[in-house]
Amino acid sequence: MAKKARSLLRLIAVAAASAVTAIGIAVPTQAAPASVFTFTNSFEGNPWNDWQGLQSGDGVAGADVNGNPVVARSGVNNGWLYTGNGWAAEKIAVPIGSWTNRSNCSASIYANPVSYGAGVGLEVWDPNGAGGWVRLTSTAPGLSAGSYQQITTPPLNLTGISTVYVQAIYGNDSGVPQFVRIDDVSLTCVS
């Protein structure tokens, strides 16, 4: 009897599958995963192999390397920007020419104003734009002091560009010098 029941169940399953095919019921398929291209850098190793410092006025761009105590957001190294009257910036080249999809991209970095709240900027630059360097996007949110906070640019289209520079920048004209630590930069493009 059990053998007949199993045979009957198999027959019903085959009949149901045939009916689904015959009447054209769509069976959902999984969508292909999105293509994601990501560049990251956390100042580890010798940061000056990758990062370039820029400054004006009393601004200084630097890095804490193997700090004791560690003040990085991750790892043991971080960058920092310091100024009281001027500005300081650190930028890193990101080669994206081999990325197949560059139409939906954004950059992010973590920043920590050490003593006072501050507006810390994040910019993406095309070094080969029409007439030279062209800033493609920027954002400068106000951050509170004392902890790392993520800054993220609005989405941007980088199609046709082979290298961009992601730059953190801090300007101050209060005369009260301040350090802003930066760490964990990324540029991500998603299809």
Salt bridges, closest charged atoms under 4 A:
ASP64 OD2 - ARG181 NE 3.47
GLU123 OE2 - ARG135 NH1 3.22
ASP184 OD2 - ARG73 NH1 2.69
